[in-house]
Amino acid sequence: MDFGGYSGQAFSLLGDKDRFVLPPAFRKAVKESSGSRILCLTKHDRWNCLTGFGLSRRAEFEKQLDREEEMAFKFGREFDRETRSSQLNGFREVGFDDSGRFNMPEYLRELANIEDGLYFHGGGSFFTIWNPAELDCMGDDWAAAKAACKALVAEAQAKKK
């Protein structure tokens, strides 16, 4: 089966042993992309969130660098290919169990202000992982994601009671 990308939304509360759960739809897609239970995590380059993806995305990085370099040249902007390559390839590989449980590295939690809940939002070849409070600071073009996040947080809190 070909990897179909990441779509949809989900929410995970911090659980026992300081672990989060990679939601089922995202877990399935990461397994398809990685061929194993390896989740790649890094800080998003512009937003105050994390980016998640499977190992197969590495094959796209050189083409992405080429596109970004071409666009920078076209618009007369600076582009440091080495820095951008380091950003793309500086991800952390995190294993998860069959139930999707994983430990978030502390430095990544700090970079994205992660606290006790994660909002997952599909983005095609990657997905974003947000502290709901950080997502709430985004502009109007994130209105649908904010609404989904709010509903999923309320649902998770109601189940917790």
C-alpha positions as CSV (number, residue, x, y, z in Angstrom):
1,M,0.0,0.0,0.0
2,D,1.3,3.4,-0.9
3,F,1.7,6.0,1.8
4,G,-1.3,8.3,1.6
5,G,-0.2,11.2,3.8
6,Y,-1.5,12.7,7.0
7,S,-5.0,14.1,7.4
8,G,-7.5,14.8,10.1
9,Q,-7.3,16.0,13.7
10,A,-6.8,14.3,17.1
11,F,-5.9,15.1,20.7
12,S,-3.9,13.3,23.3
13,L,-3.6,14.0,27.0
14,L,-0.4,13.3,28.9
15,G,-0.7,9.9,30.4
16,D,1.0,7.7,32.9
17,K,4.8,7.4,32.8
18,D,4.9,10.9,31.2
19,R,3.8,9.5,27.8
20,F,1.6,10.8,25.1
21,V,-0.4,8.6,22.6
22,L,0.0,8.9,18.9
23,P,-3.6,8.7,17.7
24,P,-4.7,5.7,15.6
25,A,-5.0,7.4,12.2
26,F,-1.6,9.1,12.6
27,R,0.0,6.0,14.1
28,K,-1.2,3.9,11.0
29,A,0.2,6.6,8.6
30,V,3.5,6.8,10.4
31,K,3.9,3.0,10.3
32,E,3.2,3.1,6.6
33,S,5.7,5.8,6.0
34,S,8.4,4.5,8.3
35,G,7.9,0.8,7.8
36,S,8.1,0.5,11.6
37,R,7.1,2.2,14.8
38,I,9.4,5.2,14.3
39,L,8.0,8.8,14.6
40,C,10.2,11.7,13.5
41,L,9.7,14.9,15.4
42,T,11.2,18.4,15.0
43,K,10.4,22.0,15.7
44,H,8.4,23.6,12.9
45,D,10.5,26.3,11.2
46,R,7.9,29.1,11.4
47,W,5.1,28.1,13.8
48,N,5.4,27.4,17.5
49,C,4.6,23.8,17.2
50,L,6.3,20.5,16.3
51,T,6.2,18.6,13.0
52,G,5.8,14.9,12.9
53,F,6.3,12.5,10.0
54,G,7.6,9.0,9.1
55,L,11.0,8.1,7.8
56,S,10.1,8.1,4.1
57,R,9.8,11.9,4.1
58,R,13.7,12.1,4.2
59,A,13.7,11.2,0.5
60,E,11.8,14.4,-0.2
61,F,14.2,16.8,1.5
62,E,16.7,17.4,-1.4
63,K,13.8,18.3,-3.7
64,Q,12.3,20.5,-1.1
65,L,15.7,22.3,-0.7
66,D,15.9,22.7,-4.4
67,R,12.4,24.3,-4.5
68,E,13.1,26.6,-1.6
69,E,16.4,27.7,-3.1
70,E,14.8,28.4,-6.4
71,M,12.0,30.4,-4.8
72,A,14.5,32.4,-2.8
73,F,16.5,33.2,-5.9
74,K,13.4,34.1,-7.9
75,F,12.3,36.6,-5.2
76,G,15.8,37.9,-4.3
77,R,15.8,36.5,-0.8
78,E,18.7,35.1,1.1
79,F,18.9,31.3,1.3
80,D,21.4,29.3,3.3
81,R,21.0,25.7,2.0
82,E,23.2,24.3,4.7
83,T,21.2,25.8,7.5
84,R,17.9,24.8,6.0
85,S,19.2,21.3,5.3
86,S,20.2,21.0,9.0
87,Q,16.8,22.1,10.0
88,L,15.1,19.5,7.8
89,N,17.4,16.7,8.8
90,G,17.8,17.5,12.5
91,F,14.7,15.6,13.5
92,R,14.5,13.2,16.4
93,E,13.5,9.6,15.9
94,V,11.1,8.5,18.6
95,G,9.8,4.9,19.0
96,F,6.2,4.1,20.0
97,D,4.6,1.0,21.2
98,D,1.6,-0.9,19.6
99,S,-0.8,1.4,21.4
100,G,1.0,4.5,20.2
101,R,2.5,5.5,23.5
102,F,5.7,7.5,23.3
103,N,7.9,9.8,25.4
104,M,8.3,13.3,24.1
105,P,11.9,14.5,24.4
106,E,12.0,17.3,27.0
107,Y,13.8,19.7,24.7
108,L,11.1,19.3,22.0
109,R,8.4,19.9,24.7
110,E,10.2,23.1,25.7
111,L,10.6,24.4,22.1
112,A,6.9,24.1,21.4
113,N,5.7,24.9,25.0
114,I,4.1,21.4,25.3
115,E,2.3,20.9,28.6
116,D,-0.3,18.2,29.3
117,G,-2.0,17.8,25.9
118,L,-1.2,17.5,22.2
119,Y,-3.4,18.5,19.3
120,F,-2.5,16.7,16.1
121,H,-3.3,18.3,12.7
122,G,-2.8,16.6,9.4
123,G,-0.7,18.5,6.7
124,G,-0.2,16.0,3.9
125,S,3.4,14.9,4.0
126,F,3.7,15.8,7.6
127,F,1.5,16.7,10.6
128,T,1.7,19.4,13.2
129,I,1.6,18.9,17.0
130,W,0.4,21.8,19.1
131,N,0.0,22.9,22.6
132,P,-3.7,24.0,22.3
133,A,-2.8,27.4,23.8
134,E,-0.2,28.0,21.1
135,L,-2.6,27.1,18.3
136,D,-5.1,29.5,19.8
137,C,-2.6,32.3,19.2
138,M,-2.6,31.7,15.4
139,G,-4.5,33.9,13.0
140,D,-7.9,33.5,11.4
141,D,-6.7,31.1,8.7
142,W,-6.4,28.6,11.6
143,A,-10.1,29.0,12.6
144,A,-11.1,25.5,11.6
145,A,-8.1,23.9,13.4
146,K,-8.8,26.0,16.5
147,A,-12.5,24.9,16.6
148,A,-11.5,21.2,16.1
149,C,-8.9,21.5,18.8
150,K,-11.3,23.1,21.3
151,A,-13.9,20.4,20.7
152,L,-11.4,17.6,21.0
153,V,-9.9,19.1,24.3
154,A,-13.5,19.4,25.7
155,E,-14.2,15.8,24.7
156,A,-11.0,14.5,26.3
157,Q,-11.6,16.5,29.5
158,A,-15.2,15.1,29.8
159,K,-13.9,11.5,29.5
160,K,-11.3,12.2,32.1
161,K,-13.9,13.1,34.7
